[in-house]
Amino acid sequence: MTRRERQLLEWIRENPCISQQELADKAGITRSSAAVHISNLMRKGYIAGRGYLLREAPYIAVVGGVNMDIGAVSDAPLVARDSNPGRVTTSLGGVGRNIAHNLCLLGEEVSMVTVLGQDSFAQSVRENATAIGLDLTHSAVIPGGRTGTYLFIAGPDGDMELAVNDMDIYEHITPEFLRQHGITALVLDVDNTLTGDNSQVLEPTVQAWLDEMRAAGISLTIVSNNTAKRVRPFAERIGLDWVPLACKPFTIGLRVARRRLGCKKSEMAMVGDQIFADRMAAGLYGCPCLYLMPRTNHDKNKFVLLKRKFEPYWIDKYYQKGGKLYE
């Protein structure tokens, strides 16, 4: 789809009864040119028929942050409390945006749920989204808010000496915000997520959180790589459906859970503590993931212990990009 076709399609989504002349006037083109673009959209399957009946194609939803990264690299060793000559660059970042950007480059239809401020950085985000075909219609603009910003200063060797992140705007991404944007179900890991490794004890704070999610109308189910012998007693005690032997990071467990929940991929999110199981499974399946720090440091499974050795690198990357830990 060309940039002009995408622009016309967005206007048609806003007003399915808009005329070709009105489209032409908004785009600053002739009516005949607008007709050609509409014909191309019909041929490509984006418009299903007269009256601009739109065909909703499958898409990937990304829930996460969008930052403006500001980087400064000095020409010589940094001198404290002084002005250092060097180079300053700006670029769009944020883990969520980077994932969405690369998916768009791979030709996928992507919709991103995030929050933006009312500033020039947000305008840059929207211009880039239009250029790559990233849908931001489900994102929110916070009145008076500042778009997420990450500032770092590095020496001539490129090693970071100091960084400041302004991520307060992401406090607006709450469970209520997610529910308003279509997240109606959560798929929950067990070990080191809801409880400790191999534990059958549910802490009161976790029970309160589960009750809060249920009261908000969020559907819940357990998807665990562990056996039925381990998962069943815990799931039945807290009143949740369960899927054992999920084989994460493969997606079979998420597929079973989604069928039981009766929701779309974009309407459910994975909640778990392992990057190379929960987070990767969600990414492969195309649903959002809420990554948690492990509840304990006492993993008993040797394979899990092996995977844990590779997690600090990616967690450090997250923090270097301005990521925050929420409690």
WOLIN-V119091 format. One record per residue. N is the residue number from 1. RES is the residue in one letter. PHI is phi as a letter, one per 20 degrees, with the letter a starting at -180 (* if undefined). Layout:
n=N res=RES phi=PHI
n=N res=RES phi=PHI
This chain:
n=1 res=M phi=*
n=2 res=T phi=f
n=3 res=R phi=f
n=4 res=R phi=f
n=5 res=E phi=f
n=6 res=R phi=f
n=7 res=Q phi=f
n=8 res=L phi=f
n=9 res=L phi=f
n=10 res=E phi=f
n=11 res=W phi=f
n=12 res=I phi=f
n=13 res=R phi=f
n=14 res=E phi=f
n=15 res=N phi=b
n=16 res=P phi=f
n=17 res=C phi=e
n=18 res=I phi=f
n=19 res=S phi=e
n=20 res=Q phi=f
n=21 res=Q phi=f
n=22 res=E phi=f
n=23 res=L phi=f
n=24 res=A phi=f
n=25 res=D phi=f
n=26 res=K phi=f
n=27 res=A phi=e
n=28 res=G phi=m
n=29 res=I phi=c
n=30 res=T phi=f
n=31 res=R phi=f
n=32 res=S phi=f
n=33 res=S phi=f
n=34 res=A phi=f
n=35 res=A phi=f
n=36 res=V phi=f
n=37 res=H phi=f
n=38 res=I phi=f
n=39 res=S phi=f
n=40 res=N phi=f
n=41 res=L phi=f
n=42 res=M phi=f
n=43 res=R phi=f
n=44 res=K phi=e
n=45 res=G phi=n
n=46 res=Y phi=e
n=47 res=I phi=d
n=48 res=A phi=e
n=49 res=G phi=r
n=50 res=R phi=f
n=51 res=G phi=m
n=52 res=Y phi=l
n=53 res=L phi=f
n=54 res=L phi=e
n=55 res=R phi=e
n=56 res=E phi=e
n=57 res=A phi=e
n=58 res=P phi=g
n=59 res=Y phi=b
n=60 res=I phi=d
n=61 res=A phi=d
n=62 res=V phi=d
n=63 res=V phi=d
n=64 res=G phi=r
n=65 res=G phi=e
n=66 res=V phi=c
n=67 res=N phi=c
n=68 res=M phi=e
n=69 res=D phi=e
n=70 res=I phi=d
n=71 res=G phi=d
n=72 res=A phi=c
n=73 res=V phi=c
n=74 res=S phi=f
n=75 res=D phi=f
n=76 res=A phi=c
n=77 res=P phi=g
n=78 res=L phi=f
n=79 res=V phi=d
n=80 res=A phi=f
n=81 res=R phi=l
n=82 res=D phi=b
n=83 res=S phi=e
n=84 res=N phi=d
n=85 res=P phi=f
n=86 res=G phi=r
n=87 res=R phi=c
n=88 res=V phi=c
n=89 res=T phi=c
n=90 res=T phi=c
n=91 res=S phi=b
n=92 res=L phi=f
n=93 res=G phi=b
n=94 res=G phi=o
n=95 res=V phi=g
n=96 res=G phi=f
n=97 res=R phi=f
n=98 res=N phi=f
n=99 res=I phi=f
n=100 res=A phi=f
n=101 res=H phi=g
n=102 res=N phi=f
n=103 res=L phi=f
n=104 res=C phi=f
n=105 res=L phi=f
n=106 res=L phi=e
n=107 res=G phi=n
n=108 res=E phi=e
n=109 res=E phi=e
n=110 res=V phi=c
n=111 res=S phi=c
n=112 res=M phi=d
n=113 res=V phi=d
n=114 res=T phi=b
n=115 res=V phi=c
n=116 res=L phi=c
n=117 res=G phi=e
n=118 res=Q phi=d
n=119 res=D phi=b
n=120 res=S phi=f
n=121 res=F phi=f
n=122 res=A phi=f
n=123 res=Q phi=f
n=124 res=S phi=f
n=125 res=V phi=f
n=126 res=R phi=f
n=127 res=E phi=f
n=128 res=N phi=f
n=129 res=A phi=f
n=130 res=T phi=f
n=131 res=A phi=f
n=132 res=I phi=e
n=133 res=G phi=n
n=134 res=L phi=e
n=135 res=D phi=e
n=136 res=L phi=d
n=137 res=T phi=f
n=138 res=H phi=e
n=139 res=S phi=e
n=140 res=A phi=d
n=141 res=V phi=d
n=142 res=I phi=e
n=143 res=P phi=g
n=144 res=G phi=m
n=145 res=G phi=f
n=146 res=R phi=d
n=147 res=T phi=g
n=148 res=G phi=g
n=149 res=T phi=c
n=150 res=Y phi=c
n=151 res=L phi=d
n=152 res=F phi=c
n=153 res=I phi=c
n=154 res=A phi=c
n=155 res=G phi=f
n=156 res=P phi=f
n=157 res=D phi=e
n=158 res=G phi=n
n=159 res=D phi=f
n=160 res=M phi=f
n=161 res=E phi=d
n=162 res=L phi=b
n=163 res=A phi=b
n=164 res=V phi=c
n=165 res=N phi=c
n=166 res=D phi=d
n=167 res=M phi=d
n=168 res=D phi=g
n=169 res=I phi=f
n=170 res=Y phi=f
n=171 res=E phi=f
n=172 res=H phi=e
n=173 res=I phi=e
n=174 res=T phi=d
n=175 res=P phi=g
n=176 res=E phi=f
n=177 res=F phi=f
n=178 res=L phi=f
n=179 res=R phi=f
n=180 res=Q phi=f
n=181 res=H phi=d
n=182 res=G phi=o
n=183 res=I phi=e
n=184 res=T phi=d
n=185 res=A phi=b
n=186 res=L phi=c
n=187 res=V phi=d
n=188 res=L phi=d
n=189 res=D phi=f
n=190 res=V phi=d
n=191 res=D phi=f
n=192 res=N phi=m
n=193 res=T phi=d
n=194 res=L phi=e
n=195 res=T phi=b
n=196 res=G phi=f
n=197 res=D phi=f
n=198 res=N phi=m
n=199 res=S phi=e
n=200 res=Q phi=d
n=201 res=V phi=e
n=202 res=L phi=d
n=203 res=E phi=f
n=204 res=P phi=g
n=205 res=T phi=f
n=206 res=V phi=f
n=207 res=Q phi=f
n=208 res=A phi=f
n=209 res=W phi=f
n=210 res=L phi=f
n=211 res=D phi=f
n=212 res=E phi=f
n=213 res=M phi=f
n=214 res=R phi=f
n=215 res=A phi=f
n=216 res=A phi=e
n=217 res=G phi=n
n=218 res=I phi=e
n=219 res=S phi=f
n=220 res=L phi=c
n=221 res=T phi=b
n=222 res=I phi=e
n=223 res=V phi=c
n=224 res=S phi=c
n=225 res=N phi=f
n=226 res=N phi=f
n=227 res=T phi=e
n=228 res=A phi=f
n=229 res=K phi=f
n=230 res=R phi=e
n=231 res=V phi=e
n=232 res=R phi=g
n=233 res=P phi=g
n=234 res=F phi=f
n=235 res=A phi=f
n=236 res=E phi=f
n=237 res=R phi=f
n=238 res=I phi=d
n=239 res=G phi=m
n=240 res=L phi=c
n=241 res=D phi=f
n=242 res=W phi=b
n=243 res=V phi=c
n=244 res=P phi=e
n=245 res=L phi=l
n=246 res=A phi=f
n=247 res=C phi=m
n=248 res=K phi=f
n=249 res=P phi=e
n=250 res=F phi=f
n=251 res=T phi=e
n=252 res=I phi=g
n=253 res=G phi=f
n=254 res=L phi=f
n=255 res=R phi=f
n=256 res=V phi=f
n=257 res=A phi=f
n=258 res=R phi=f
n=259 res=R phi=f
n=260 res=R phi=f
n=261 res=L phi=f
n=262 res=G phi=m
n=263 res=C phi=c
n=264 res=K phi=e
n=265 res=K phi=g
n=266 res=S phi=f
n=267 res=E phi=e
n=268 res=M phi=c
n=269 res=A phi=c
n=270 res=M phi=e
n=271 res=V phi=c
n=272 res=G phi=a
n=273 res=D phi=d
n=274 res=Q phi=d
n=275 res=I phi=f
n=276 res=F phi=e
n=277 res=A phi=c
n=278 res=D phi=f
n=279 res=R phi=f
n=280 res=M phi=f
n=281 res=A phi=f
n=282 res=A phi=f
n=283 res=G phi=f
n=284 res=L phi=f
n=285 res=Y phi=e
n=286 res=G phi=n
n=287 res=C phi=c
n=288 res=P phi=f
n=289 res=C phi=c
n=290 res=L phi=d
n=291 res=Y phi=e
n=292 res=L phi=d
n=293 res=M phi=f
n=294 res=P phi=g
n=295 res=R phi=f
n=296 res=T phi=c
n=297 res=N phi=d
n=298 res=H phi=d
n=299 res=D phi=f
n=300 res=K phi=d
n=301 res=N phi=f
n=302 res=K phi=f
n=303 res=F phi=f
n=304 res=V phi=f
n=305 res=L phi=g
n=306 res=L phi=f
n=307 res=K phi=f
n=308 res=R phi=f
n=309 res=K phi=f
n=310 res=F phi=e
n=311 res=E phi=f
n=312 res=P phi=g
n=313 res=Y phi=g
n=314 res=W phi=f
n=315 res=I phi=f
n=316 res=D phi=f
n=317 res=K phi=g
n=318 res=Y phi=f
n=319 res=Y phi=f
n=320 res=Q phi=f
n=321 res=K phi=e
n=322 res=G phi=n
n=323 res=G phi=f
n=324 res=K phi=c
n=325 res=L phi=d
n=326 res=Y phi=d
n=327 res=E phi=d
